[in-house]
Amino acid sequence: MGKRKTPGINGSSSADIAFMLLIFFLITTSMDTDKGLARRLPPPVPKEQQNEEVDIKKRNLLVVLINSNNQILCGDQFIDITQLRERVKEFVDNPYNDENKPEKIEVDVPFFGTQWVTKNHIISLQNDRGTEYQAYINVQSELTAAYSELRNDISQKKFGKLFMELNDDQQKAVQMIYPQKISEAEPKNYGDK
């Protein structure tokens, strides 16, 4: 008797099985998604105002610059990221009406009555083209956290709640006292000059 041959395995359906497994794993697995910045873009500038220059008093402007080495220049001093939040809070609040910080304007605020606020302040965030993205995000987070802390503090004092727990009218009133004004400039090559 001769040796019997083993029949070969039919491989025609293996491609279909591999495809089905691929689809299964793509559907059942989750992918990490990068989180962006929660920012609402300002409305477009009307055509008649596009070429007008806005005159900003120097005392109302705080420039925060991140250089290509990820160092933070706040105003005229290099600071650590851990100091930025307090600097911004002090600038925006200007509790002692310092003449080197934003001017205070008297505003009638619902629920609060007449308040002195730094309505015209602006924080100008600028970065070098060589700035790392994570450093930029960290600075953005600190700027936003400064406003959040100021709003939470006044919300707790007035309403006994955090800012996010307030109703829409109460939130608008608190935002009148601490309007978030962050201006982001186009990145430049500061190191080349």
C-alpha positions in Angstrom: 0.0 0.0 0.0 1.1 3.4 -0.8 1.2 6.5 1.4 -2.0 8.4 1.6 -1.8 12.1 0.8 -3.3 14.6 3.3 -5.6 17.0 1.6 -4.6 20.7 1.7 -6.4 23.2 3.8 -8.7 25.4 1.9 -7.4 29.0 2.5 -10.0 30.8 0.4 -12.1 31.8 3.5 -9.2 32.9 5.7 -9.1 36.4 4.0 -12.8 36.8 4.9 -12.2 35.7 8.5 -9.3 38.1 8.9 -11.4 41.0 7.4 -14.3 40.2 9.9 -11.8 40.1 12.8 -10.4 43.5 11.7 -13.9 45.0 11.6 -14.8 43.6 15.0 -11.7 45.0 16.6 -12.1 48.4 15.0 -15.7 48.7 16.2 -15.1 47.4 19.8 -11.9 49.3 20.6 -11.8 53.0 21.6 -9.1 55.4 20.4 -7.6 58.2 22.4 -8.7 61.5 21.0 -6.8 64.6 21.6 -8.6 67.3 23.4 -8.6 70.8 22.1 -9.2 74.1 23.7 -12.8 75.1 24.6 -12.9 78.5 23.0 -15.8 80.4 21.4 -14.6 82.5 18.4 -15.5 86.1 18.4 -18.0 87.3 15.8 -16.6 88.6 12.6 -15.5 92.2 12.6 -17.9 94.4 10.5 -16.2 95.6 7.3 -16.4 99.3 8.3 -14.3 98.5 11.5 -11.7 96.2 9.9 -9.1 98.8 9.3 -9.6 100.7 12.5 -6.9 100.5 15.1 -7.9 99.9 18.7 -6.2 102.1 21.2 -5.4 100.2 24.3 -3.9 101.9 27.4 -0.7 100.2 28.4 -1.9 99.7 31.9 -4.9 97.6 30.6 -2.7 95.1 28.7 -0.8 92.2 30.2 1.4 90.4 27.6 2.2 86.8 28.3 4.9 85.5 26.0 6.1 81.9 25.6 9.5 81.8 24.0 11.1 78.9 22.0 12.6 77.5 25.2 9.1 77.4 26.7 10.0 80.2 29.2 7.1 82.5 30.2 7.5 86.2 30.2 4.6 87.8 32.1 4.7 91.6 31.6 8.4 92.3 32.0 9.4 89.3 34.2 10.2 85.7 33.5 8.1 83.6 35.8 7.4 79.9 36.4 4.1 78.4 35.2 3.1 77.9 38.8 3.1 81.7 39.3 1.1 82.6 36.3 -2.4 82.0 37.7 -1.9 84.3 40.7 -0.3 87.0 38.5 -3.3 86.9 36.1 -5.8 87.0 39.0 -4.1 90.0 40.6 -4.0 91.8 37.2 -7.7 91.1 36.3 -9.0 91.9 39.8 -6.7 94.8 40.6 -7.9 94.8 44.2 -5.9 97.9 45.3 -6.6 99.9 42.2 -2.9 100.0 41.3 -2.2 102.6 38.6 0.1 100.0 36.8 -2.8 97.5 36.5 -6.1 97.9 34.6 -8.2 100.9 35.3 -11.4 100.2 37.1 -14.8 101.4 35.7 -18.0 101.7 37.6 -20.6 99.3 36.2 -24.2 98.5 37.3 -24.3 94.7 37.6 -27.5 92.8 38.2 -27.7 91.1 41.6 -24.6 93.0 42.7 -25.5 96.7 42.2 -22.7 99.1 41.4 -19.3 97.5 41.1 -15.8 98.7 40.1 -14.5 96.3 37.4 -11.5 96.1 35.1 -13.8 96.0 32.1 -11.1 97.0 29.6 -8.3 94.7 30.6 -6.8 92.4 27.9 -4.4 89.5 28.3 -2.3 89.1 25.2 -1.0 85.6 24.8 1.9 85.4 22.3 4.2 82.5 21.5 7.3 81.7 19.4 7.0 79.4 16.5 9.4 77.0 18.4 7.1 76.9 21.5 6.1 73.3 22.4 2.4 72.7 22.0 2.1 71.3 25.6 3.7 74.5 27.0 1.1 76.6 25.1 -1.7 74.4 26.4 -0.4 74.6 30.0 -0.3 78.5 29.8 -3.8 78.5 28.3 -5.1 76.3 31.1 -3.6 78.6 33.7 -5.1 81.7 32.2 -8.6 80.0 32.1 -8.1 78.7 35.6 -7.4 82.2 36.9 -10.7 83.5 35.5 -12.5 80.4 36.9 -11.1 81.0 40.4 -12.1 84.7 40.4 -15.6 83.8 39.2 -16.0 80.9 41.7 -14.8 83.2 44.6 -17.3 85.9 43.9 -20.1 83.4 43.1 -19.5 81.7 46.5 -19.5 85.0 48.3 -22.7 86.2 46.7 -24.8 83.1 45.9 -23.1 80.3 48.0 -22.5 78.3 44.8 -19.8 77.7 42.3 -20.0 79.7 39.0 -21.0 76.6 37.0 -23.9 75.9 39.4 -25.5 79.4 38.9 -28.4 80.0 36.5 -27.8 81.9 33.2 -28.6 85.3 34.6 -26.4 84.9 37.6 -23.5 83.7 35.4 -23.9 86.7 33.1 -23.7 89.0 36.1 -20.5 87.4 37.3 -19.1 87.5 33.8 -19.7 91.3 33.8 -17.5 91.6 36.8 -14.8 89.3 35.4 -15.1 89.2 31.6 -12.6 86.8 30.1 -10.5 88.7 27.6 -7.6 86.7 26.2 -6.2 87.8 22.9 -4.0 85.3 21.0 -1.5 86.6 18.6 0.0 84.8 15.6 3.2 82.9 16.5 6.4 84.7 15.5 10.1 83.9 15.5 11.2 86.0 18.4 14.5 84.1 18.7 15.6 85.3 15.2 15.6 89.0 16.0 
